Amino acid sequence: MKSECRALSERFAELPVGKLLDVKFFIKNTGEATPDMVLEEIHLLLDAREKGCSAPLSFGDATIVSN
């Protein structure tokens, strides 16, 4: 599992600066989900994003403050 965590960390590090603002993964059924299952799902999500199978979402509730 450590190698999968490292691989995920490396994928996030490869994103262009400013493109990754926040990441949260809410696991609904923690009694059945193993860390390996969660990491696999995250990698599948990122694979789909890299293949262009995603679209940006705007919930209109975020505030970006520039200095």
N, C-alpha and C positions, 0 to 999 in steps of 0.2 A: 504494500500500500504506500510506503514511503516514496517509491519511485513514481507512482501515479500522482501523488501530491506534488512532487517536484515537477513533473511534467505539466501539471496544471499551472503551477506558479510560473514556469517558463513561458507558457502560452500567454498568460496575462502580461508578463514582462515584455513580450514581443508586440503588444498593441501600441499603436502610435500614442505619443504623449497627449494627454487630455481626452483620450477616447474612452478610457475606463474610469468612470466616476465613482461607482459604488457597485458592489456585488453582494447579494444576499441570496441564500438558498434556504427556503423554509421547507423542512422535511415534515410532511403531514403524519406519516406513520413510522415513527422512530423505532417502534418495536419490531418492525419487519425489515426496514431499510438498513443495509450494512454500509459502512464507509465505502467499500469497493463499488457497490451498486450506485451510490450517489456520485462518486467520481466518474463512473461510466456514463451516467446520464448527463453530467456536466460536459464531458468530452463530446458526446453526441450533439448536444446543444451548440457547442462551439463549432463543431464540424459543419452543421447546417448553416450557421451564420457565415462561415468562411465560404460556403458554396453559394451564398446569395439567397438562401431560403429564409430570410428574415426581413423585417421592416422596423424602422425606429418607431417607438411609441412616445406619445406626449400626453401626459395626464394633466398638463396645465397647472400643476401645483408645485413645481420646482422653481426655486429662485437661485440664479447664478449671480454671484457677486464678483465683480472684477476690480482689482486694485490698480 
